[in-house]
Amino acid sequence: MALLEVKNIEKHFGDTQVLRDISFSLTEGQALAIIGSSGSGKTTLLRCLNFLETPDSGTIAVRDKVIFDAADPTTQLEGEVREKRLHFGLVFQNFNLFPQYTALQNVTLALHLRDEGNKHREAIDDRGRELLEQMGLADRAGHYPHQLSGGQQQRVAIARALALKPDILCFDEPTSALDPELTGEVLKVIRGLAEQKTTMIIVTHEMAFARDVADEVIFMDEGVIVEQGPAREVIGNPREERTRQFLSRYSET
């Protein structure tokens, strides 16, 4: 059984169609990398999965339950959408941490907001510390974002996304805002999550990383899926000429 089933997703912004008939599935424990040029629709697809954008057509199902159907307004009610977002954790390009909160507070904020009557405050903080330790940041729990490097901020953002135990963890070019020397520490964390069989969708320009860490790769161009398949096959021996042209820019592959 597929954990995630995406069928026939389309999205327009005005007269511009940015997603065209997007369909794919994801099994539990699988890492899926999405590659493609800027403007190919990768980020919009992630935003649709996380209900930050509403698709114009198509369906999204998690564990065989349809959680979004563009033809069914009852799947788009505000309260339900908030709950459905919990299936997905999203790590943004630019961290999006709250500057007024410490690393621990950023990680645990959503959990505390859901804790009516503050009945589980200590357990929530313990969970936050465990996640920061997993990210190699046990000694940074009391630091504010401006006291952290970009790589450390992104690892806090990953811990925050994991805090709510999402079914699927999504990364939107998680190293694009980092200096090259900080990229490795974030990729190491994601590699560790893949080894733990965390289900992930990773939008990335790191081709060697996608080849070595992802189980499957989707190549998108102009809002469509041009090619998809096992990561090493798609990146090492692409079938489609457009995929070959794109990958030719990356000498590391």
Backbone as CSV, one residue per row, in Angstrom:
resi,resn,N_x,N_y,N_z,CA_x,CA_y,CA_z,C_x,C_y,C_z
1,MET,0.841,-1.205,0.000,0.000,0.000,0.000,0.874,1.253,0.000
2,ALA,0.558,2.170,-0.880,1.293,3.433,-0.929,0.919,4.297,0.267
3,LEU,1.910,4.941,0.847,1.638,5.908,1.913,0.992,7.159,1.328
4,LEU,1.520,7.611,0.188,1.026,8.829,-0.467,0.680,8.534,-1.912
5,GLU,-0.490,8.982,-2.331,-0.914,8.880,-3.731,-1.329,10.265,-4.218
6,VAL,-0.618,10.768,-5.185,-0.927,12.062,-5.798,-1.394,11.792,-7.218
7,LYS,-2.584,12.295,-7.563,-3.149,11.998,-8.878,-3.635,13.270,-9.564
8,ASN,-3.117,13.490,-10.754,-3.635,14.499,-11.699,-3.689,15.903,-11.107
9,ILE,-2.663,16.269,-10.317,-2.626,17.609,-9.726,-2.277,18.651,-10.784
10,GLU,-3.079,19.710,-10.826,-2.804,20.850,-11.703,-2.957,22.135,-10.898
11,LYS,-2.163,23.137,-11.283,-2.217,24.421,-10.588,-1.914,25.549,-11.556
12,HIS,-2.772,26.587,-11.510,-2.583,27.809,-12.292,-2.359,28.989,-11.356
13,PHE,-1.548,29.919,-11.786,-1.493,31.246,-11.187,-1.892,32.222,-12.282
14,GLY,-3.146,32.686,-12.224,-3.662,33.492,-13.322,-3.732,32.656,-14.580
15,ASP,-3.146,33.162,-15.670,-3.156,32.440,-16.940,-1.988,31.470,-17.081
16,THR,-1.124,31.433,-16.083,0.073,30.591,-16.164,-0.176,29.264,-15.468
17,GLN,-0.030,28.178,-16.208,-0.173,26.848,-15.609,1.203,26.391,-15.126
18,VAL,1.322,26.157,-13.836,2.628,25.806,-13.257,2.752,24.323,-12.927
19,LEU,1.627,23.612,-12.803,1.644,22.162,-12.633,0.650,21.554,-13.613
20,ARG,1.078,20.484,-14.289,0.245,19.865,-15.312,0.172,18.351,-15.071
21,ASP,-0.963,17.877,-14.631,-1.239,16.446,-14.541,-0.144,15.699,-13.776
22,ILE,0.149,16.156,-12.556,1.198,15.554,-11.741,0.638,14.349,-10.981
23,SER,1.235,13.188,-11.198,0.821,11.963,-10.520,2.050,11.171,-10.096
24,PHE,2.068,10.724,-8.842,3.129,9.841,-8.366,2.682,9.233,-7.040
25,SER,3.391,8.214,-6.607,3.101,7.583,-5.321,4.391,7.436,-4.528
26,LEU,4.228,7.239,-3.217,5.365,7.151,-2.308,5.036,6.099,-1.259
27,THR,5.932,5.143,-1.064,5.706,4.127,-0.044,6.395,4.532,1.253
28,GLU,5.955,3.961,2.359,6.507,4.310,3.666,7.990,3.948,3.724
29,GLY,8.788,4.875,4.268,10.220,4.663,4.384,11.013,5.037,3.152
30,GLN,10.343,5.517,2.129,10.999,5.854,0.865,11.420,7.312,0.845
31,ALA,12.555,7.589,0.213,13.005,8.963,-0.010,12.877,9.270,-1.500
32,LEU,12.131,10.323,-1.808,11.905,10.759,-3.179,12.570,12.102,-3.382
33,ALA,13.444,12.211,-4.373,14.058,13.486,-4.728,13.361,14.052,-5.956
34,ILE,13.091,15.348,-5.930,12.511,16.043,-7.078,13.550,17.029,-7.587
35,ILE,13.942,16.881,-8.839,14.957,17.740,-9.441,14.365,18.463,-10.641
36,GLY,15.049,19.512,-11.056,14.592,20.299,-12.201,15.066,21.723,-12.085
37,SER,14.983,22.454,-13.168,15.422,23.845,-13.192,14.503,24.718,-12.339
38,SER,15.000,25.881,-11.953,14.166,26.851,-11.254,12.974,27.201,-12.132
39,GLY,11.789,27.263,-11.514,10.583,27.576,-12.266,9.898,26.371,-12.873
40,SER,10.375,25.168,-12.562,9.776,23.970,-13.158,8.551,23.475,-12.396
41,GLY,8.267,24.081,-11.226,7.071,23.723,-10.477,7.329,22.909,-9.224
42,LYS,8.590,22.669,-8.896,8.934,21.806,-7.758,8.402,22.366,-6.434
43,THR,8.693,23.634,-6.161,8.264,24.238,-4.901,6.747,24.348,-4.842
44,THR,6.110,24.689,-5.952,4.647,24.757,-5.973,4.036,23.408,-5.638
45,LEU,4.631,22.336,-6.139,4.136,21.001,-5.817,4.233,20.741,-4.320
46,LEU,5.359,21.065,-3.706,5.492,20.893,-2.259,4.466,21.721,-1.500
47,ARG,4.240,22.941,-1.946,3.277,23.813,-1.279,1.853,23.271,-1.423
48,CYS,1.550,22.635,-2.544,0.239,21.997,-2.693,0.095,20.811,-1.746
49,LEU,1.148,20.020,-1.596,1.099,18.874,-0.690,0.920,19.308,0.757
50,ASN,1.476,20.478,1.093,1.381,20.989,2.459,0.206,21.941,2.646
51,PHE,-0.659,22.050,1.636,-1.869,22.866,1.691,-1.565,24.351,1.911
52,LEU,-0.393,24.783,1.439,-0.094,26.209,1.398,-0.582,26.813,0.081
53,GLU,-0.847,25.958,-0.887,-1.527,26.323,-2.132,-2.626,25.299,-2.358
54,THR,-3.677,25.712,-3.038,-4.784,24.811,-3.338,-4.743,24.410,-4.800
55,PRO,-4.564,23.128,-5.106,-4.573,22.702,-6.508,-5.914,22.996,-7.176
56,ASP,-5.858,23.223,-8.476,-7.085,23.469,-9.235,-7.791,22.169,-9.590
57,SER,-7.045,21.083,-9.668,-7.654,19.783,-9.940,-6.755,18.699,-9.365
58,GLY,-7.320,17.503,-9.201,-6.547,16.375,-8.725,-6.887,15.979,-7.300
59,THR,-6.259,14.898,-6.844,-6.495,14.366,-5.507,-5.170,14.046,-4.816
60,ILE,-5.209,14.078,-3.482,-4.085,13.679,-2.633,-4.643,12.707,-1.597
61,ALA,-4.034,11.536,-1.497,-4.478,10.527,-0.531,-3.295,10.096,0.320
62,VAL,-3.547,9.917,1.620,-2.552,9.406,2.558,-3.128,8.152,3.209
63,ARG,-2.378,7.053,3.137,-2.822,5.759,3.682,-4.213,5.388,3.165
64,ASP,-4.383,5.538,1.862,-5.623,5.159,1.160,-6.817,6.044,1.485
65,LYS,-6.623,7.126,2.237,-7.714,8.051,2.534,-7.499,9.341,1.758
66,VAL,-8.485,9.723,0.957,-8.383,10.968,0.193,-8.497,12.145,1.149
67,ILE,-7.441,12.940,1.242,-7.464,14.099,2.140,-7.660,15.406,1.363
68,PHE,-7.547,15.330,0.030,-7.857,16.493,-0.802,-8.414,16.015,-2.129
69,ASP,-9.526,16.622,-2.515,-10.126,16.385,-3.827,-10.611,17.734,-4.333
70,ALA,-9.994,18.210,-5.408,-10.344,19.539,-5.917,-11.820,19.631,-6.300
71,ALA,-12.424,18.490,-6.581,-13.841,18.488,-6.966,-14.781,18.383,-5.765
72,ASP,-14.215,18.268,-4.559,-15.038,18.080,-3.358,-14.713,19.179,-2.347
73,PRO,-15.531,20.224,-2.278,-15.261,21.344,-1.360,-15.172,20.942,0.104
74,THR,-15.786,19.817,0.484,-15.745,19.410,1.891,-14.340,19.004,2.328
75,THR,-13.461,18.700,1.375,-12.074,18.353,1.725,-11.200,19.599,1.848
76,GLN,-11.812,20.779,1.675,-11.029,22.014,1.672,-11.463,22.985,2.774
77,LEU,-12.204,22.495,3.747,-12.640,23.339,4.859,-11.436,23.716,5.715
78,GLU,-11.418,24.938,6.209,-10.232,25.469,6.881,-9.759,24.599,8.045
79,GLY,-10.678,24.195,8.899,-10.294,23.378,10.044,-9.707,22.047,9.632
80,GLU,-10.307,21.424,8.617,-9.800,20.144,8.141,-8.430,20.301,7.512
81,VAL,-8.221,21.384,6.777,-6.931,21.614,6.129,-5.826,21.719,7.172
82,ARG,-6.106,22.399,8.288,-5.096,22.513,9.350,-4.704,21.136,9.871
83,GLU,-5.687,20.263,10.042,-5.385,18.916,10.521,-4.629,18.107,9.468
84,LYS,-5.005,18.283,8.214,-4.366,17.505,7.150,-2.915,17.907,6.939
85,ARG,-2.590,19.147,7.286,-1.194,19.572,7.194,-0.297,18.750,8.100
86,LEU,-0.867,18.165,9.160,-0.071,17.396,10.106,0.511,16.139,9.476
87,HIS,-0.030,15.719,8.331,0.555,14.575,7.631,1.930,14.918,7.067
88,PHE,2.186,16.210,6.873,3.400,16.659,6.201,4.174,17.618,7.101
89,GLY,5.483,17.473,7.127,6.350,18.459,7.748,7.171,19.126,6.661
90,LEU,7.249,20.447,6.670,7.938,21.166,5.603,9.117,21.947,6.165
91,VAL,10.287,21.706,5.581,11.495,22.456,5.911,11.748,23.423,4.763
92,PHE,11.699,24.727,5.065,11.800,25.765,4.037,13.252,26.037,3.660
93,GLN,13.433,26.740,2.546,14.766,27.121,2.097,15.458,28.027,3.108
94,ASN,14.707,28.988,3.653,15.310,30.049,4.462,14.980,29.907,5.943
95,PHE,14.835,28.672,6.409,14.711,28.315,7.825,13.366,28.734,8.427
96,ASN,12.987,30.029,8.297,11.710,30.522,8.834,11.574,30.279,10.334
97,LEU,12.663,30.449,11.072,12.591,30.350,12.530,12.074,31.657,13.104
98,PHE,11.440,31.574,14.270,10.987,32.779,14.957,12.168,33.386,15.709
99,PRO,12.565,34.615,15.363,13.792,35.178,15.948,13.693,35.436,17.446
100,GLN,12.466,35.604,17.969,12.290,35.926,19.388,12.300,34.687,20.272
101,TYR,12.390,33.497,19.679,12.368,32.256,20.446,13.700,31.526,20.344
102,THR,14.043,30.797,21.400,15.256,29.988,21.387,15.073,28.794,20.445
103,ALA,16.167,28.078,20.221,16.097,26.873,19.387,15.070,25.895,19.952
104,LEU,15.119,25.655,21.257,14.165,24.727,21.874,12.736,25.230,21.729
105,GLN,12.519,26.511,21.924,11.168,27.065,21.811,10.653,26.970,20.376
106,ASN,11.519,27.179,19.395,11.116,27.038,18.000,10.671,25.601,17.714
107,VAL,11.406,24.636,18.251,11.092,23.234,17.995,9.777,22.835,18.655
108,THR,9.512,23.345,19.839,8.372,22.867,20.633,7.131,23.747,20.548
109,LEU,7.217,24.882,19.869,6.118,25.848,19.879,4.792,25.223,19.453
110,ALA,4.778,24.526,18.333,3.524,23.948,17.840,2.971,22.919,18.816
111,LEU,3.849,22.148,19.436,3.399,21.156,20.410,2.772,21.815,21.633
112,HIS,3.388,22.896,22.096,2.832,23.609,23.255,1.484,24.241,22.916
113,LEU,1.340,24.741,21.689,0.070,25.351,21.299,-1.057,24.321,21.274
114,ARG,-0.713,23.085,21.008,-1.717,22.014,20.969,-1.964,21.399,22.349
115,ASP,-1.173,21.782,23.316,-1.246,21.205,24.662,-2.181,22.037,25.535
116,GLU,-3.464,21.728,25.485,-4.448,22.495,26.246,-4.214,22.328,27.747
117,GLY,-4.137,23.456,28.439,-3.931,23.432,29.873,-2.504,23.172,30.296
118,ASN,-1.590,23.171,29.332,-0.166,22.951,29.635,0.059,21.683,30.463
119,LYS,-0.626,20.625,30.106,-0.554,19.388,30.881,0.719,18.592,30.605
120,HIS,1.341,18.849,29.456,2.472,18.006,29.049,3.721,18.832,28.774
121,ARG,3.843,19.975,29.435,4.939,20.900,29.140,6.312,20.225,29.274
122,GLU,6.523,19.517,30.363,7.833,18.906,30.595,8.145,17.853,29.541
123,ALA,7.163,17.027,29.218,7.372,15.988,28.204,7.648,16.595,26.841
124,ILE,6.964,17.689,26.517,7.184,18.368,25.236,8.599,18.922,25.166
125,ASP,9.040,19.562,26.244,10.403,20.098,26.248,11.440,18.980,26.155
126,ASP,11.159,17.852,26.792,12.065,16.706,26.677,12.131,16.213,25.236
127,ARG,10.976,16.183,24.572,10.929,15.779,23.163,11.749,16.749,22.310
128,GLY,11.634,18.042,22.582,12.398,19.033,21.838,13.899,18.859,22.032
129,ARG,14.312,18.595,23.258,15.735,18.392,23.526,16.263,17.132,22.837
130,GLU,15.446,16.088,22.812,15.843,14.861,22.117,16.064,15.125,20.632
131,LEU,15.174,15.903,20.035,15.305,16.203,18.615,16.533,17.070,18.347
132,LEU,16.777,18.050,19.194,17.974,18.874,19.025,19.230,18.026,19.186
133,GLU,19.215,17.088,20.116,20.362,16.188,20.263,20.553,15.346,19.012
134,GLN,19.456,14.874,18.433,19.519,14.104,17.193,20.144,14.926,16.070
135,MET,19.919,16.226,16.085,20.468,17.126,15.074,21.892,17.583,15.414
136,GLY,22.435,17.099,16.525,23.764,17.526,16.942,23.790,18.903,17.562
137,LEU,22.669,19.316,18.157,22.534,20.673,18.691,22.128,20.679,20.163
138,ALA,22.505,19.643,20.894,22.107,19.562,22.301,22.585,20.767,23.098
139,ASP,23.730,21.324,22.720,24.292,22.460,23.465,23.809,23.805,22.941
140,ARG,22.851,23.798,22.019,22.357,25.051,21.439,20.887,25.305,21.764
141,ALA,20.308,24.526,22.671,18.874,24.634,22.961,18.473,26.026,23.398
142,GLY,19.325,26.724,24.148,18.988,28.054,24.654,19.445,29.188,23.768
143,HIS,19.998,28.887,22.599,20.470,29.927,21.688,19.330,30.434,20.811
144,TYR,19.398,31.719,20.488,18.437,32.320,19.561,18.963,32.177,18.131
145,PRO,18.072,32.273,17.123,18.513,32.075,15.745,19.714,32.926,15.343
146,HIS,19.778,34.189,15.794,20.899,35.035,15.378,22.225,34.577,15.972
147,GLN,22.163,33.685,16.960,23.376,33.142,17.572,23.807,31.828,16.926
148,LEU,23.096,31.400,15.901,23.359,30.124,15.243,23.829,30.354,13.813
149,SER,24.658,29.452,13.313,25.051,29.492,11.904,23.863,29.089,11.037
150,GLY,23.976,29.319,9.747,22.898,28.918,8.839,22.637,27.429,8.886
151,GLY,23.706,26.640,8.946,23.519,25.199,9.027,22.834,24.777,10.311
152,GLN,23.175,25.444,11.411,22.526,25.141,12.684,21.063,25.553,12.655
153,GLN,20.770,26.707,12.059,19.369,27.134,11.953,18.555,26.134,11.131
154,GLN,19.135,25.635,10.049,18.393,24.685,9.232,18.175,23.370,9.976
155,ARG,19.123,22.971,10.806,18.937,21.751,11.597,17.860,21.954,12.665
156,VAL,17.773,23.164,13.224,16.665,23.468,14.135,15.335,23.364,13.384
157,ALA,15.314,23.871,12.153,14.088,23.807,11.349,13.690,22.356,11.064
158,ILE,14.678,21.488,10.837,14.385,20.068,10.616,13.806,19.455,11.887
159,ALA,14.407,19.779,13.042,13.884,19.273,14.313,12.446,19.740,14.528
160,ARG,12.171,21.002,14.198,10.812,21.531,14.347,9.822,20.754,13.476
161,ALA,10.233,20.448,12.232,9.345,19.709,11.340,9.097,18.291,11.842
162,LEU,10.088,17.702,12.493,9.943,16.341,13.014,9.111,16.288,14.295
163,ALA,8.994,17.413,14.985,8.380,17.424,16.308,6.950,16.889,16.299
164,LEU,6.211,17.177,15.255,4.816,16.757,15.179,4.653,15.363,14.570
165,LYS,5.769,14.676,14.351,5.773,13.300,13.837,4.958,13.175,12.547
166,PRO,5.325,13.945,11.523,4.574,13.871,10.270,4.780,12.531,9.575
167,ASP,3.819,12.149,8.751,3.977,10.941,7.939,5.069,11.130,6.894
168,ILE,5.155,12.351,6.368,6.085,12.631,5.275,6.799,13.939,5.569
169,LEU,8.114,13.913,5.509,8.937,15.100,5.743,9.362,15.666,4.394
170,CYS,9.052,16.943,4.171,9.333,17.589,2.888,10.440,18.636,3.048
171,PHE,11.368,18.638,2.113,12.458,19.614,2.107,12.405,20.405,0.811
172,ASP,12.389,21.734,0.928,12.400,22.599,-0.248,13.793,23.214,-0.403
173,GLU,14.641,22.540,-1.175,16.012,22.992,-1.406,16.667,23.397,-0.081
174,PRO,16.855,22.438,0.817,17.266,22.759,2.186,18.659,23.351,2.323
175,THR,19.481,23.275,1.273,20.838,23.829,1.372,21.038,25.067,0.509
176,SER,19.976,25.547,-0.150,20.162,26.628,-1.122,20.565,27.948,-0.477
177,ALA,20.205,28.146,0.815,20.541,29.398,1.488,21.828,29.296,2.306
178,LEU,22.553,28.183,2.146,23.733,27.940,2.978,25.020,28.163,2.194
179,ASP,26.066,28.592,2.914,27.398,28.615,2.338,27.829,27.181,2.069
180,PRO,28.691,26.972,1.065,29.095,25.600,0.711,29.628,24.801,1.887
181,GLU,30.372,25.440,2.791,30.960,24.690,3.893,29.914,24.232,4.908
182,LEU,28.717,24.844,4.896,27.656,24.456,5.820,26.685,23.446,5.198
183,THR,26.758,23.287,3.886,25.836,22.387,3.194,26.000,20.957,3.676
184,GLY,27.249,20.541,3.865,27.516,19.152,4.223,26.859,18.720,5.516
185,GLU,26.813,19.618,6.518,26.258,19.213,7.810,24.756,18.974,7.716
186,VAL,24.067,19.744,6.867,22.626,19.539,6.689,22.366,18.273,5.875
187,LEU,23.140,18.063,4.816,22.975,16.853,4.014,23.266,15.600,4.840
188,LYS,24.205,15.694,5.776,24.499,14.562,6.649,23.291,14.206,7.503
189,VAL,22.587,15.225,8.012,21.388,14.977,8.810,20.318,14.297,7.957
190,ILE,20.105,14.798,6.735,19.078,14.211,5.873,19.460,12.781,5.488
191,ARG,20.748,12.562,5.244,21.216,11.207,4.936,20.908,10.266,6.113
192,GLY,21.128,10.758,7.340,20.821,9.955,8.519,19.338,9.637,8.628
193,LEU,18.493,10.608,8.297,17.047,10.366,8.319,16.660,9.316,7.282
194,ALA,17.298,9.359,6.116,17.023,8.355,5.082,17.433,6.970,5.559
195,GLU,18.566,6.873,6.251,19.021,5.589,6.775,18.059,5.044,7.833
196,GLN,17.363,5.955,8.524,16.356,5.554,9.516,14.998,5.278,8.873
197,LYS,14.947,5.337,7.550,13.728,5.079,6.781,12.629,6.091,7.075
198,THR,13.018,7.344,7.251,12.054,8.436,7.332,11.513,8.700,5.935
199,THR,10.209,8.743,5.785,9.611,9.004,4.474,9.806,10.472,4.131
200,MET,10.427,10.749,2.983,10.804,12.119,2.649,10.578,12.435,1.179
201,ILE,10.263,13.708,0.944,10.273,14.285,-0.405,11.258,15.440,-0.367
202,ILE,12.291,15.386,-1.210,13.388,16.345,-1.143,13.530,17.052,-2.482
203,VAL,13.198,18.323,-2.524,13.502,19.149,-3.692,14.940,19.621,-3.544
204,THR,15.782,19.302,-4.509,17.203,19.591,-4.346,17.884,19.841,-5.680
205,HIS,18.968,20.630,-5.610,19.878,20.798,-6.749,21.168,20.027,-6.527
206,GLU,21.243,19.265,-5.436,22.434,18.464,-5.138,22.271,17.108,-5.815
207,MET,22.782,16.988,-7.047,22.534,15.790,-7.845,23.200,14.548,-7.266
208,ALA,24.461,14.669,-6.831,25.143,13.506,-6.270,24.429,13.031,-5.015
209,PHE,23.957,13.965,-4.210,23.213,13.627,-2.991,21.916,12.908,-3.360
210,ALA,21.180,13.428,-4.332,19.929,12.794,-4.754,20.188,11.378,-5.266
211,ARG,21.251,11.218,-6.028,21.584,9.898,-6.573,21.897,8.895,-5.468
212,ASP,22.642,9.335,-4.452,23.139,8.420,-3.424,22.150,8.170,-2.289
213,VAL,21.247,9.131,-2.032,20.374,9.044,-0.851,18.943,8.684,-1.213
214,ALA,18.426,9.205,-2.321,17.025,8.974,-2.672,16.814,7.574,-3.242
215,ASP,15.643,7.033,-2.994,15.252,5.772,-3.622,14.733,6.028,-5.033
216,GLU,13.931,7.088,-5.165,13.330,7.444,-6.449,13.625,8.908,-6.755
217,VAL,13.634,9.226,-8.040,13.822,10.608,-8.486,12.735,10.961,-9.490
218,ILE,12.213,12.174,-9.356,11.323,12.758,-10.359,12.042,13.958,-10.965
219,PHE,12.108,14.017,-12.289,12.627,15.198,-12.977,11.453,15.967,-13.559
220,MET,11.332,17.243,-13.144,10.255,18.101,-13.621,10.790,19.182,-14.547
221,ASP,9.985,19.531,-15.537,10.332,20.617,-16.447,9.037,21.259,-16.932
222,GLU,8.953,22.579,-16.778,7.787,23.350,-17.235,6.482,22.764,-16.692
223,GLY,6.521,22.368,-15.413,5.298,21.956,-14.742,4.856,20.529,-14.976
224,VAL,5.652,19.735,-15.688,5.282,18.339,-15.925,6.386,17.420,-15.425
225,ILE,6.013,16.171,-15.138,7.005,15.156,-14.822,7.509,14.573,-16.138
226,VAL,8.770,14.838,-16.428,9.377,14.354,-17.672,9.853,12.918,-17.512
227,GLU,10.410,12.619,-16.334,10.964,11.284,-16.114,10.947,10.974,-14.625
228,GLN,10.691,9.724,-14.288,10.765,9.294,-12.900,11.168,7.835,-12.849
229,GLY,11.848,7.474,-11.749,12.310,6.109,-11.605,13.352,6.010,-10.525
230,PRO,14.015,4.849,-10.402,15.068,4.686,-9.395,16.145,5.760,-9.547
231,ALA,16.610,6.288,-8.411,17.492,7.453,-8.443,18.745,7.220,-9.276
232,ARG,19.410,6.118,-9.063,20.663,5.884,-9.781,20.433,5.708,-11.276
233,GLU,19.289,5.166,-11.659,18.999,5.001,-13.083,18.695,6.337,-13.744
234,VAL,17.835,7.145,-13.095,17.449,8.420,-13.698,18.646,9.361,-13.793
235,ILE,19.447,9.428,-12.731,20.568,10.369,-12.721,21.776,9.799,-13.462
236,GLY,21.976,8.497,-13.367,23.130,7.900,-14.024,22.918,7.565,-15.486
237,ASN,21.676,7.253,-15.864,21.411,6.840,-17.241,19.996,7.260,-17.646
238,PRO,19.755,8.571,-17.742,18.397,9.053,-18.043,17.929,8.619,-19.430
239,ARG,16.628,8.357,-19.535,16.052,7.933,-20.811,15.690,9.114,-21.700
240,GLU,15.241,10.216,-21.074,14.699,11.332,-21.838,15.790,12.349,-22.173
241,GLU,15.735,12.872,-23.381,16.740,13.848,-23.814,16.716,15.101,-22.953
242,ARG,15.531,15.544,-22.545,15.458,16.750,-21.708,16.137,16.498,-20.366
243,THR,15.993,15.313,-19.815,16.672,14.982,-18.563,18.180,14.990,-18.771
244,ARG,18.636,14.404,-19.865,20.081,14.386,-20.144,20.633,15.796,-20.268
245,GLN,19.890,16.677,-20.930,20.347,18.066,-21.072,20.474,18.734,-19.714
246,PHE,19.492,18.517,-18.844,19.532,19.120,-17.513,20.713,18.594,-16.710
247,LEU,20.909,17.279,-16.702,21.951,16.675,-15.883,23.350,16.966,-16.408
248,SER,23.463,17.326,-17.680,24.775,17.622,-18.246,25.425,18.825,-17.599
249,ARG,24.633,19.637,-16.889,25.174,20.814,-16.211,25.916,20.442,-14.932
250,TYR,25.711,19.214,-14.467,26.240,18.821,-13.155,27.357,17.812,-13.339
251,SER,28.575,18.282,-13.306,29.728,17.417,-13.552,29.865,16.354,-12.489
252,GLU,29.322,16.624,-11.265,29.508,15.667,-10.175,28.727,14.387,-10.387
253,THR,27.737,14.399,-11.304,26.977,13.181,-11.548,27.677,12.311,-12.557
